[in-house]
Amino acid sequence: MIAYSRSFFVFAAAAVLAGCSKSSEPGAAAPAKLDHAPDVFRMKFETSKGDFILQVNRDWAPLGAERFFQLTQTGFYDGARFFRVISGLAQFGIAGDPKVQSLWRVSPILDDPVKQTNSKGRISFAMAGPRSRTTQVFISLVDNARLDSSGFAPFGEVVSGMNVVERLYSGYGEWAPRGNGPRPDLIQMQGNAYLEKDFPRLDFIKRASLQ
């Protein structure tokens, strides 16, 4: 069951840091600034279930597109689990390494106006209210237009491999305490060590790369 309340995407009482740049180590924050996101770009996500491709459109949500570009360029999502897959969405975006996650926990990005609807296949940042977008994102598995009025601003969409996204493991259900899924606070603190031990069937991102 999906509850679309203000607390719908509350995640572990912490936000993320904006400053990062290129690094040879997946998920690490690099010392120099990144190039800005192109107006339109595609990211290939190689996952444990197969590959899918996202097209990001900067004019849909410029701040969200920029943050997503930064995260993918640093390898932040590599190794990350799809920790919340329920009937309406597939959510990911907590780094597998808690030390890396801690580098992104201090500065959420400002809000984008909602220019596009949260239809099936579109990706938006998770949020817990105004100015709370950080690193977690979700792909809509159904038409989630009801989220538009709550400020969830799509910045891209799946253009290939939506069947892969729809097959991501969903057996654990909603996250704790509303379901039997993992606790976001423990993912933040323990990373993949916690998920591999208690939720070994979760699908994960092997690599995200610019196309």
PyMOL CGO cylinders between C-alpha atoms (Angstrom):
from pymol import cmd
from pymol.cgo import CYLINDER

trace = [
    CYLINDER, 0.00, 0.00, 0.00, 1.28, 3.48, -0.84, 0.3, 1, 1, 1, 1, 1, 1,
    CYLINDER, 1.28, 3.48, -0.84, 0.64, 6.39, 1.48, 0.3, 1, 1, 1, 1, 1, 1,
    CYLINDER, 0.64, 6.39, 1.48, 1.16, 9.72, -0.24, 0.3, 1, 1, 1, 1, 1, 1,
    CYLINDER, 1.16, 9.72, -0.24, 1.30, 11.89, 2.85, 0.3, 1, 1, 1, 1, 1, 1,
    CYLINDER, 1.30, 11.89, 2.85, 3.85, 14.57, 3.70, 0.3, 1, 1, 1, 1, 1, 1,
    CYLINDER, 3.85, 14.57, 3.70, 5.96, 11.87, 5.35, 0.3, 1, 1, 1, 1, 1, 1,
    CYLINDER, 5.96, 11.87, 5.35, 5.73, 9.61, 2.30, 0.3, 1, 1, 1, 1, 1, 1,
    CYLINDER, 5.73, 9.61, 2.30, 9.41, 9.93, 1.47, 0.3, 1, 1, 1, 1, 1, 1,
    CYLINDER, 9.41, 9.93, 1.47, 10.87, 10.75, 4.89, 0.3, 1, 1, 1, 1, 1, 1,
    CYLINDER, 10.87, 10.75, 4.89, 14.32, 9.27, 4.93, 0.3, 1, 1, 1, 1, 1, 1,
    CYLINDER, 14.32, 9.27, 4.93, 16.44, 8.99, 7.99, 0.3, 1, 1, 1, 1, 1, 1,
    CYLINDER, 16.44, 8.99, 7.99, 16.40, 12.53, 9.30, 0.3, 1, 1, 1, 1, 1, 1,
    CYLINDER, 16.40, 12.53, 9.30, 19.37, 13.67, 7.26, 0.3, 1, 1, 1, 1, 1, 1,
    CYLINDER, 19.37, 13.67, 7.26, 19.95, 15.46, 3.99, 0.3, 1, 1, 1, 1, 1, 1,
    CYLINDER, 19.95, 15.46, 3.99, 22.92, 15.48, 1.68, 0.3, 1, 1, 1, 1, 1, 1,
    CYLINDER, 22.92, 15.48, 1.68, 25.77, 17.62, 0.63, 0.3, 1, 1, 1, 1, 1, 1,
    CYLINDER, 25.77, 17.62, 0.63, 26.02, 19.32, -2.72, 0.3, 1, 1, 1, 1, 1, 1,
    CYLINDER, 26.02, 19.32, -2.72, 29.74, 19.79, -3.29, 0.3, 1, 1, 1, 1, 1, 1,
    CYLINDER, 29.74, 19.79, -3.29, 31.43, 16.97, -5.19, 0.3, 1, 1, 1, 1, 1, 1,
    CYLINDER, 31.43, 16.97, -5.19, 33.39, 16.22, -8.30, 0.3, 1, 1, 1, 1, 1, 1,
    CYLINDER, 33.39, 16.22, -8.30, 35.11, 13.59, -10.35, 0.3, 1, 1, 1, 1, 1, 1,
    CYLINDER, 35.11, 13.59, -10.35, 36.99, 10.78, -8.69, 0.3, 1, 1, 1, 1, 1, 1,
    CYLINDER, 36.99, 10.78, -8.69, 38.46, 7.44, -9.72, 0.3, 1, 1, 1, 1, 1, 1,
    CYLINDER, 38.46, 7.44, -9.72, 36.75, 5.71, -6.81, 0.3, 1, 1, 1, 1, 1, 1,
    CYLINDER, 36.75, 5.71, -6.81, 33.02, 4.96, -7.13, 0.3, 1, 1, 1, 1, 1, 1,
    CYLINDER, 33.02, 4.96, -7.13, 30.91, 7.02, -4.80, 0.3, 1, 1, 1, 1, 1, 1,
    CYLINDER, 30.91, 7.02, -4.80, 33.74, 9.25, -3.60, 0.3, 1, 1, 1, 1, 1, 1,
    CYLINDER, 33.74, 9.25, -3.60, 33.55, 13.02, -3.45, 0.3, 1, 1, 1, 1, 1, 1,
    CYLINDER, 33.55, 13.02, -3.45, 36.20, 14.51, -5.73, 0.3, 1, 1, 1, 1, 1, 1,
    CYLINDER, 36.20, 14.51, -5.73, 38.27, 17.63, -5.09, 0.3, 1, 1, 1, 1, 1, 1,
    CYLINDER, 38.27, 17.63, -5.09, 37.45, 19.70, -8.17, 0.3, 1, 1, 1, 1, 1, 1,
    CYLINDER, 37.45, 19.70, -8.17, 34.15, 21.02, -9.42, 0.3, 1, 1, 1, 1, 1, 1,
    CYLINDER, 34.15, 21.02, -9.42, 32.21, 19.11, -12.04, 0.3, 1, 1, 1, 1, 1, 1,
    CYLINDER, 32.21, 19.11, -12.04, 31.13, 20.34, -15.43, 0.3, 1, 1, 1, 1, 1, 1,
    CYLINDER, 31.13, 20.34, -15.43, 27.53, 21.43, -15.52, 0.3, 1, 1, 1, 1, 1, 1,
    CYLINDER, 27.53, 21.43, -15.52, 24.90, 19.00, -16.67, 0.3, 1, 1, 1, 1, 1, 1,
    CYLINDER, 24.90, 19.00, -16.67, 24.09, 19.15, -20.41, 0.3, 1, 1, 1, 1, 1, 1,
    CYLINDER, 24.09, 19.15, -20.41, 20.66, 20.31, -21.45, 0.3, 1, 1, 1, 1, 1, 1,
    CYLINDER, 20.66, 20.31, -21.45, 19.77, 16.71, -22.27, 0.3, 1, 1, 1, 1, 1, 1,
    CYLINDER, 19.77, 16.71, -22.27, 21.77, 13.64, -21.34, 0.3, 1, 1, 1, 1, 1, 1,
    CYLINDER, 21.77, 13.64, -21.34, 21.30, 9.90, -20.97, 0.3, 1, 1, 1, 1, 1, 1,
    CYLINDER, 21.30, 9.90, -20.97, 22.54, 7.65, -18.20, 0.3, 1, 1, 1, 1, 1, 1,
    CYLINDER, 22.54, 7.65, -18.20, 22.84, 3.90, -18.56, 0.3, 1, 1, 1, 1, 1, 1,
    CYLINDER, 22.84, 3.90, -18.56, 22.18, 1.97, -15.36, 0.3, 1, 1, 1, 1, 1, 1,
    CYLINDER, 22.18, 1.97, -15.36, 23.62, -1.52, -15.30, 0.3, 1, 1, 1, 1, 1, 1,
    CYLINDER, 23.62, -1.52, -15.30, 21.81, -3.43, -12.57, 0.3, 1, 1, 1, 1, 1, 1,
    CYLINDER, 21.81, -3.43, -12.57, 21.59, -6.91, -11.13, 0.3, 1, 1, 1, 1, 1, 1,
    CYLINDER, 21.59, -6.91, -11.13, 18.33, -7.33, -13.06, 0.3, 1, 1, 1, 1, 1, 1,
    CYLINDER, 18.33, -7.33, -13.06, 19.50, -5.90, -16.39, 0.3, 1, 1, 1, 1, 1, 1,
    CYLINDER, 19.50, -5.90, -16.39, 20.10, -2.49, -17.94, 0.3, 1, 1, 1, 1, 1, 1,
    CYLINDER, 20.10, -2.49, -17.94, 17.89, 0.57, -18.32, 0.3, 1, 1, 1, 1, 1, 1,
    CYLINDER, 17.89, 0.57, -18.32, 18.51, 4.05, -19.70, 0.3, 1, 1, 1, 1, 1, 1,
    CYLINDER, 18.51, 4.05, -19.70, 17.32, 7.33, -18.25, 0.3, 1, 1, 1, 1, 1, 1,
    CYLINDER, 17.32, 7.33, -18.25, 17.08, 10.52, -20.26, 0.3, 1, 1, 1, 1, 1, 1,
    CYLINDER, 17.08, 10.52, -20.26, 17.42, 13.65, -18.16, 0.3, 1, 1, 1, 1, 1, 1,
    CYLINDER, 17.42, 13.65, -18.16, 15.96, 16.93, -19.43, 0.3, 1, 1, 1, 1, 1, 1,
    CYLINDER, 15.96, 16.93, -19.43, 17.48, 19.90, -17.67, 0.3, 1, 1, 1, 1, 1, 1,
    CYLINDER, 17.48, 19.90, -17.67, 14.62, 22.24, -18.48, 0.3, 1, 1, 1, 1, 1, 1,
    CYLINDER, 14.62, 22.24, -18.48, 12.16, 19.97, -16.64, 0.3, 1, 1, 1, 1, 1, 1,
    CYLINDER, 12.16, 19.97, -16.64, 13.87, 20.57, -13.29, 0.3, 1, 1, 1, 1, 1, 1,
    CYLINDER, 13.87, 20.57, -13.29, 17.27, 22.30, -13.58, 0.3, 1, 1, 1, 1, 1, 1,
    CYLINDER, 17.27, 22.30, -13.58, 18.40, 21.90, -9.98, 0.3, 1, 1, 1, 1, 1, 1,
    CYLINDER, 18.40, 21.90, -9.98, 17.38, 18.27, -9.79, 0.3, 1, 1, 1, 1, 1, 1,
    CYLINDER, 17.38, 18.27, -9.79, 19.05, 17.50, -13.11, 0.3, 1, 1, 1, 1, 1, 1,
    CYLINDER, 19.05, 17.50, -13.11, 22.26, 19.18, -11.95, 0.3, 1, 1, 1, 1, 1, 1,
    CYLINDER, 22.26, 19.18, -11.95, 22.38, 17.25, -8.68, 0.3, 1, 1, 1, 1, 1, 1,
    CYLINDER, 22.38, 17.25, -8.68, 21.66, 13.96, -10.43, 0.3, 1, 1, 1, 1, 1, 1,
    CYLINDER, 21.66, 13.96, -10.43, 24.45, 14.68, -12.91, 0.3, 1, 1, 1, 1, 1, 1,
    CYLINDER, 24.45, 14.68, -12.91, 26.89, 15.36, -10.06, 0.3, 1, 1, 1, 1, 1, 1,
    CYLINDER, 26.89, 15.36, -10.06, 25.94, 12.18, -8.26, 0.3, 1, 1, 1, 1, 1, 1,
    CYLINDER, 25.94, 12.18, -8.26, 26.21, 9.95, -11.29, 0.3, 1, 1, 1, 1, 1, 1,
    CYLINDER, 26.21, 9.95, -11.29, 29.49, 11.51, -12.39, 0.3, 1, 1, 1, 1, 1, 1,
    CYLINDER, 29.49, 11.51, -12.39, 31.09, 10.75, -9.03, 0.3, 1, 1, 1, 1, 1, 1,
    CYLINDER, 31.09, 10.75, -9.03, 29.86, 7.15, -9.07, 0.3, 1, 1, 1, 1, 1, 1,
    CYLINDER, 29.86, 7.15, -9.07, 27.66, 7.77, -6.05, 0.3, 1, 1, 1, 1, 1, 1,
    CYLINDER, 27.66, 7.77, -6.05, 24.98, 5.34, -7.18, 0.3, 1, 1, 1, 1, 1, 1,
    CYLINDER, 24.98, 5.34, -7.18, 27.34, 2.52, -8.09, 0.3, 1, 1, 1, 1, 1, 1,
    CYLINDER, 27.34, 2.52, -8.09, 26.62, -0.36, -5.72, 0.3, 1, 1, 1, 1, 1, 1,
    CYLINDER, 26.62, -0.36, -5.72, 23.49, 1.29, -4.31, 0.3, 1, 1, 1, 1, 1, 1,
    CYLINDER, 23.49, 1.29, -4.31, 20.46, -0.90, -3.62, 0.3, 1, 1, 1, 1, 1, 1,
    CYLINDER, 20.46, -0.90, -3.62, 16.88, -0.43, -4.75, 0.3, 1, 1, 1, 1, 1, 1,
    CYLINDER, 16.88, -0.43, -4.75, 15.84, -0.49, -1.12, 0.3, 1, 1, 1, 1, 1, 1,
    CYLINDER, 15.84, -0.49, -1.12, 12.19, 0.46, -1.50, 0.3, 1, 1, 1, 1, 1, 1,
    CYLINDER, 12.19, 0.46, -1.50, 10.28, -1.18, -4.33, 0.3, 1, 1, 1, 1, 1, 1,
    CYLINDER, 10.28, -1.18, -4.33, 6.54, -1.14, -3.82, 0.3, 1, 1, 1, 1, 1, 1,
    CYLINDER, 6.54, -1.14, -3.82, 3.54, -1.12, -6.13, 0.3, 1, 1, 1, 1, 1, 1,
    CYLINDER, 3.54, -1.12, -6.13, 3.92, 2.52, -7.15, 0.3, 1, 1, 1, 1, 1, 1,
    CYLINDER, 3.92, 2.52, -7.15, 7.64, 3.20, -7.26, 0.3, 1, 1, 1, 1, 1, 1,
    CYLINDER, 7.64, 3.20, -7.26, 11.22, 1.98, -7.12, 0.3, 1, 1, 1, 1, 1, 1,
    CYLINDER, 11.22, 1.98, -7.12, 13.40, 4.08, -4.80, 0.3, 1, 1, 1, 1, 1, 1,
    CYLINDER, 13.40, 4.08, -4.80, 17.18, 4.20, -4.49, 0.3, 1, 1, 1, 1, 1, 1,
    CYLINDER, 17.18, 4.20, -4.49, 19.89, 6.69, -3.67, 0.3, 1, 1, 1, 1, 1, 1,
    CYLINDER, 19.89, 6.69, -3.67, 21.62, 5.88, -0.36, 0.3, 1, 1, 1, 1, 1, 1,
    CYLINDER, 21.62, 5.88, -0.36, 25.29, 5.14, -0.92, 0.3, 1, 1, 1, 1, 1, 1,
    CYLINDER, 25.29, 5.14, -0.92, 26.53, 1.66, -0.11, 0.3, 1, 1, 1, 1, 1, 1,
    CYLINDER, 26.53, 1.66, -0.11, 29.42, 3.15, 1.87, 0.3, 1, 1, 1, 1, 1, 1,
    CYLINDER, 29.42, 3.15, 1.87, 28.21, 5.12, 4.92, 0.3, 1, 1, 1, 1, 1, 1,
    CYLINDER, 28.21, 5.12, 4.92, 31.37, 7.25, 4.83, 0.3, 1, 1, 1, 1, 1, 1,
    CYLINDER, 31.37, 7.25, 4.83, 30.46, 8.39, 1.33, 0.3, 1, 1, 1, 1, 1, 1,
    CYLINDER, 30.46, 8.39, 1.33, 26.87, 8.95, 2.36, 0.3, 1, 1, 1, 1, 1, 1,
    CYLINDER, 26.87, 8.95, 2.36, 28.01, 11.15, 5.23, 0.3, 1, 1, 1, 1, 1, 1,
    CYLINDER, 28.01, 11.15, 5.23, 29.71, 13.49, 2.75, 0.3, 1, 1, 1, 1, 1, 1,
    CYLINDER, 29.71, 13.49, 2.75, 26.35, 14.23, 1.16, 0.3, 1, 1, 1, 1, 1, 1,
    CYLINDER, 26.35, 14.23, 1.16, 24.26, 14.81, 4.28, 0.3, 1, 1, 1, 1, 1, 1,
    CYLINDER, 24.26, 14.81, 4.28, 24.46, 18.53, 4.95, 0.3, 1, 1, 1, 1, 1, 1,
    CYLINDER, 24.46, 18.53, 4.95, 23.09, 20.53, 2.04, 0.3, 1, 1, 1, 1, 1, 1,
    CYLINDER, 23.09, 20.53, 2.04, 19.81, 19.73, 0.26, 0.3, 1, 1, 1, 1, 1, 1,
    CYLINDER, 19.81, 19.73, 0.26, 19.12, 21.42, -3.03, 0.3, 1, 1, 1, 1, 1, 1,
    CYLINDER, 19.12, 21.42, -3.03, 16.45, 24.06, -3.49, 0.3, 1, 1, 1, 1, 1, 1,
    CYLINDER, 16.45, 24.06, -3.49, 13.11, 23.11, -4.96, 0.3, 1, 1, 1, 1, 1, 1,
    CYLINDER, 13.11, 23.11, -4.96, 12.28, 23.08, -8.66, 0.3, 1, 1, 1, 1, 1, 1,
    CYLINDER, 12.28, 23.08, -8.66, 8.78, 24.00, -9.83, 0.3, 1, 1, 1, 1, 1, 1,
    CYLINDER, 8.78, 24.00, -9.83, 6.85, 20.98, -11.06, 0.3, 1, 1, 1, 1, 1, 1,
    CYLINDER, 6.85, 20.98, -11.06, 6.71, 21.29, -14.85, 0.3, 1, 1, 1, 1, 1, 1,
    CYLINDER, 6.71, 21.29, -14.85, 6.03, 17.66, -15.72, 0.3, 1, 1, 1, 1, 1, 1,
    CYLINDER, 6.03, 17.66, -15.72, 3.70, 15.08, -14.23, 0.3, 1, 1, 1, 1, 1, 1,
    CYLINDER, 3.70, 15.08, -14.23, 4.93, 12.02, -12.34, 0.3, 1, 1, 1, 1, 1, 1,
    CYLINDER, 4.93, 12.02, -12.34, 3.75, 9.56, -14.97, 0.3, 1, 1, 1, 1, 1, 1,
    CYLINDER, 3.75, 9.56, -14.97, 4.97, 5.99, -15.24, 0.3, 1, 1, 1, 1, 1, 1,
    CYLINDER, 4.97, 5.99, -15.24, 8.68, 5.77, -15.98, 0.3, 1, 1, 1, 1, 1, 1,
    CYLINDER, 8.68, 5.77, -15.98, 9.59, 9.25, -14.78, 0.3, 1, 1, 1, 1, 1, 1,
    CYLINDER, 9.59, 9.25, -14.78, 12.21, 9.91, -12.12, 0.3, 1, 1, 1, 1, 1, 1,
    CYLINDER, 12.21, 9.91, -12.12, 12.02, 12.50, -9.34, 0.3, 1, 1, 1, 1, 1, 1,
    CYLINDER, 12.02, 12.50, -9.34, 13.91, 13.25, -6.15, 0.3, 1, 1, 1, 1, 1, 1,
    CYLINDER, 13.91, 13.25, -6.15, 12.44, 11.95, -2.93, 0.3, 1, 1, 1, 1, 1, 1,
    CYLINDER, 12.44, 11.95, -2.93, 11.64, 14.69, -0.45, 0.3, 1, 1, 1, 1, 1, 1,
    CYLINDER, 11.64, 14.69, -0.45, 10.16, 15.24, 2.99, 0.3, 1, 1, 1, 1, 1, 1,
    CYLINDER, 10.16, 15.24, 2.99, 8.86, 18.74, 2.41, 0.3, 1, 1, 1, 1, 1, 1,
    CYLINDER, 8.86, 18.74, 2.41, 10.28, 21.97, 0.96, 0.3, 1, 1, 1, 1, 1, 1,
    CYLINDER, 10.28, 21.97, 0.96, 14.04, 22.18, 0.39, 0.3, 1, 1, 1, 1, 1, 1,
    CYLINDER, 14.04, 22.18, 0.39, 14.70, 18.57, 1.39, 0.3, 1, 1, 1, 1, 1, 1,
    CYLINDER, 14.70, 18.57, 1.39, 15.86, 16.97, -1.88, 0.3, 1, 1, 1, 1, 1, 1,
    CYLINDER, 15.86, 16.97, -1.88, 19.22, 15.29, -1.46, 0.3, 1, 1, 1, 1, 1, 1,
    CYLINDER, 19.22, 15.29, -1.46, 20.36, 12.02, -3.08, 0.3, 1, 1, 1, 1, 1, 1,
    CYLINDER, 20.36, 12.02, -3.08, 17.37, 9.68, -2.99, 0.3, 1, 1, 1, 1, 1, 1,
    CYLINDER, 17.37, 9.68, -2.99, 15.30, 9.34, -6.13, 0.3, 1, 1, 1, 1, 1, 1,
    CYLINDER, 15.30, 9.34, -6.13, 12.39, 7.21, -7.26, 0.3, 1, 1, 1, 1, 1, 1,
    CYLINDER, 12.39, 7.21, -7.26, 11.08, 5.94, -10.59, 0.3, 1, 1, 1, 1, 1, 1,
    CYLINDER, 11.08, 5.94, -10.59, 7.31, 5.82, -10.87, 0.3, 1, 1, 1, 1, 1, 1,
    CYLINDER, 7.31, 5.82, -10.87, 5.99, 2.35, -11.68, 0.3, 1, 1, 1, 1, 1, 1,
    CYLINDER, 5.99, 2.35, -11.68, 2.47, 3.73, -12.19, 0.3, 1, 1, 1, 1, 1, 1,
    CYLINDER, 2.47, 3.73, -12.19, 1.03, 7.11, -13.04, 0.3, 1, 1, 1, 1, 1, 1,
    CYLINDER, 1.03, 7.11, -13.04, 1.66, 9.11, -9.86, 0.3, 1, 1, 1, 1, 1, 1,
    CYLINDER, 1.66, 9.11, -9.86, 0.08, 12.42, -10.86, 0.3, 1, 1, 1, 1, 1, 1,
    CYLINDER, 0.08, 12.42, -10.86, -1.13, 12.82, -7.28, 0.3, 1, 1, 1, 1, 1, 1,
    CYLINDER, -1.13, 12.82, -7.28, 2.47, 13.60, -6.31, 0.3, 1, 1, 1, 1, 1, 1,
    CYLINDER, 2.47, 13.60, -6.31, 2.65, 16.66, -8.57, 0.3, 1, 1, 1, 1, 1, 1,
    CYLINDER, 2.65, 16.66, -8.57, 0.87, 18.96, -6.12, 0.3, 1, 1, 1, 1, 1, 1,
    CYLINDER, 0.87, 18.96, -6.12, 3.25, 17.91, -3.32, 0.3, 1, 1, 1, 1, 1, 1,
    CYLINDER, 3.25, 17.91, -3.32, 6.29, 19.29, -5.15, 0.3, 1, 1, 1, 1, 1, 1,
    CYLINDER, 6.29, 19.29, -5.15, 7.85, 16.14, -6.61, 0.3, 1, 1, 1, 1, 1, 1,
    CYLINDER, 7.85, 16.14, -6.61, 9.43, 17.48, -9.80, 0.3, 1, 1, 1, 1, 1, 1,
    CYLINDER, 9.43, 17.48, -9.80, 10.36, 14.92, -12.48, 0.3, 1, 1, 1, 1, 1, 1,
    CYLINDER, 10.36, 14.92, -12.48, 13.70, 15.62, -14.12, 0.3, 1, 1, 1, 1, 1, 1,
    CYLINDER, 13.70, 15.62, -14.12, 13.86, 12.68, -16.52, 0.3, 1, 1, 1, 1, 1, 1,
    CYLINDER, 13.86, 12.68, -16.52, 12.35, 9.42, -17.63, 0.3, 1, 1, 1, 1, 1, 1,
    CYLINDER, 12.35, 9.42, -17.63, 13.20, 5.86, -18.54, 0.3, 1, 1, 1, 1, 1, 1,
    CYLINDER, 13.20, 5.86, -18.54, 13.56, 5.65, -22.33, 0.3, 1, 1, 1, 1, 1, 1,
    CYLINDER, 13.56, 5.65, -22.33, 14.75, 2.04, -22.52, 0.3, 1, 1, 1, 1, 1, 1,
    CYLINDER, 14.75, 2.04, -22.52, 14.49, -0.94, -20.19, 0.3, 1, 1, 1, 1, 1, 1,
    CYLINDER, 14.49, -0.94, -20.19, 11.36, -0.05, -18.25, 0.3, 1, 1, 1, 1, 1, 1,
    CYLINDER, 11.36, -0.05, -18.25, 10.66, -3.79, -18.14, 0.3, 1, 1, 1, 1, 1, 1,
    CYLINDER, 10.66, -3.79, -18.14, 13.86, -4.12, -16.10, 0.3, 1, 1, 1, 1, 1, 1,
    CYLINDER, 13.86, -4.12, -16.10, 12.71, -1.50, -13.61, 0.3, 1, 1, 1, 1, 1, 1,
    CYLINDER, 12.71, -1.50, -13.61, 9.38, -3.28, -13.28, 0.3, 1, 1, 1, 1, 1, 1,
    CYLINDER, 9.38, -3.28, -13.28, 11.16, -6.53, -12.39, 0.3, 1, 1, 1, 1, 1, 1,
    CYLINDER, 11.16, -6.53, -12.39, 13.25, -5.12, -9.52, 0.3, 1, 1, 1, 1, 1, 1,
    CYLINDER, 13.25, -5.12, -9.52, 12.84, -7.23, -6.39, 0.3, 1, 1, 1, 1, 1, 1,
    CYLINDER, 12.84, -7.23, -6.39, 9.85, -6.05, -4.37, 0.3, 1, 1, 1, 1, 1, 1,
    CYLINDER, 9.85, -6.05, -4.37, 9.40, -8.94, -1.94, 0.3, 1, 1, 1, 1, 1, 1,
    CYLINDER, 9.40, -8.94, -1.94, 10.39, -7.00, 1.18, 0.3, 1, 1, 1, 1, 1, 1,
    CYLINDER, 10.39, -7.00, 1.18, 7.65, -4.44, 0.64, 0.3, 1, 1, 1, 1, 1, 1,
    CYLINDER, 7.65, -4.44, 0.64, 7.37, -1.07, 2.37, 0.3, 1, 1, 1, 1, 1, 1,
    CYLINDER, 7.37, -1.07, 2.37, 10.22, 0.08, 4.58, 0.3, 1, 1, 1, 1, 1, 1,
    CYLINDER, 10.22, 0.08, 4.58, 10.10, -0.26, 8.36, 0.3, 1, 1, 1, 1, 1, 1,
    CYLINDER, 10.10, -0.26, 8.36, 8.16, 0.42, 10.48, 0.3, 1, 1, 1, 1, 1, 1,
    CYLINDER, 8.16, 0.42, 10.48, 5.25, 0.45, 8.01, 0.3, 1, 1, 1, 1, 1, 1,
    CYLINDER, 5.25, 0.45, 8.01, 6.40, -2.80, 6.40, 0.3, 1, 1, 1, 1, 1, 1,
    CYLINDER, 6.40, -2.80, 6.40, 9.06, -5.47, 6.45, 0.3, 1, 1, 1, 1, 1, 1,
    CYLINDER, 9.06, -5.47, 6.45, 11.60, -3.58, 4.37, 0.3, 1, 1, 1, 1, 1, 1,
    CYLINDER, 11.60, -3.58, 4.37, 14.88, -2.05, 5.54, 0.3, 1, 1, 1, 1, 1, 1,
    CYLINDER, 14.88, -2.05, 5.54, 15.15, 0.93, 7.88, 0.3, 1, 1, 1, 1, 1, 1,
    CYLINDER, 15.15, 0.93, 7.88, 16.48, 4.02, 6.07, 0.3, 1, 1, 1, 1, 1, 1,
    CYLINDER, 16.48, 4.02, 6.07, 18.37, 5.19, 9.15, 0.3, 1, 1, 1, 1, 1, 1,
    CYLINDER, 18.37, 5.19, 9.15, 20.27, 1.90, 9.31, 0.3, 1, 1, 1, 1, 1, 1,
    CYLINDER, 20.27, 1.90, 9.31, 21.08, 2.08, 5.61, 0.3, 1, 1, 1, 1, 1, 1,
    CYLINDER, 21.08, 2.08, 5.61, 22.50, 5.55, 6.23, 0.3, 1, 1, 1, 1, 1, 1,
    CYLINDER, 22.50, 5.55, 6.23, 24.59, 4.34, 9.18, 0.3, 1, 1, 1, 1, 1, 1,
    CYLINDER, 24.59, 4.34, 9.18, 25.65, 0.87, 8.00, 0.3, 1, 1, 1, 1, 1, 1,
    CYLINDER, 25.65, 0.87, 8.00, 25.33, 0.97, 4.23, 0.3, 1, 1, 1, 1, 1, 1,
    CYLINDER, 25.33, 0.97, 4.23, 25.36, -2.19, 2.16, 0.3, 1, 1, 1, 1, 1, 1,
    CYLINDER, 25.36, -2.19, 2.16, 26.69, -4.26, 5.06, 0.3, 1, 1, 1, 1, 1, 1,
    CYLINDER, 26.69, -4.26, 5.06, 23.26, -3.98, 6.69, 0.3, 1, 1, 1, 1, 1, 1,
    CYLINDER, 23.26, -3.98, 6.69, 21.37, -4.65, 3.46, 0.3, 1, 1, 1, 1, 1, 1,
    CYLINDER, 21.37, -4.65, 3.46, 23.48, -7.61, 2.40, 0.3, 1, 1, 1, 1, 1, 1,
    CYLINDER, 23.48, -7.61, 2.40, 23.01, -9.23, 5.79, 0.3, 1, 1, 1, 1, 1, 1,
    CYLINDER, 23.01, -9.23, 5.79, 19.30, -8.67, 6.35, 0.3, 1, 1, 1, 1, 1, 1,
    CYLINDER, 19.30, -8.67, 6.35, 17.94, -7.99, 2.83, 0.3, 1, 1, 1, 1, 1, 1,
    CYLINDER, 17.94, -7.99, 2.83, 20.14, -10.02, 0.49, 0.3, 1, 1, 1, 1, 1, 1,
    CYLINDER, 20.14, -10.02, 0.49, 17.63, -10.23, -2.34, 0.3, 1, 1, 1, 1, 1, 1,
    CYLINDER, 17.63, -10.23, -2.34, 17.52, -6.51, -3.08, 0.3, 1, 1, 1, 1, 1, 1,
    CYLINDER, 17.52, -6.51, -3.08, 18.57, -5.62, -6.62, 0.3, 1, 1, 1, 1, 1, 1,
    CYLINDER, 18.57, -5.62, -6.62, 21.40, -3.13, -7.02, 0.3, 1, 1, 1, 1, 1, 1,
    CYLINDER, 21.40, -3.13, -7.02, 23.16, -0.82, -9.42, 0.3, 1, 1, 1, 1, 1, 1,
    CYLINDER, 23.16, -0.82, -9.42, 26.41, -2.18, -10.77, 0.3, 1, 1, 1, 1, 1, 1,
    CYLINDER, 26.41, -2.18, -10.77, 27.35, 0.99, -12.64, 0.3, 1, 1, 1, 1, 1, 1,
    CYLINDER, 27.35, 0.99, -12.64, 25.79, 4.20, -13.88, 0.3, 1, 1, 1, 1, 1, 1,
    CYLINDER, 25.79, 4.20, -13.88, 27.51, 5.78, -16.88, 0.3, 1, 1, 1, 1, 1, 1,
    CYLINDER, 27.51, 5.78, -16.88, 26.92, 8.75, -19.17, 0.3, 1, 1, 1, 1, 1, 1,
    CYLINDER, 26.92, 8.75, -19.17, 25.89, 7.75, -22.68, 0.3, 1, 1, 1, 1, 1, 1,
]
cmd.load_cgo(trace, "trace")
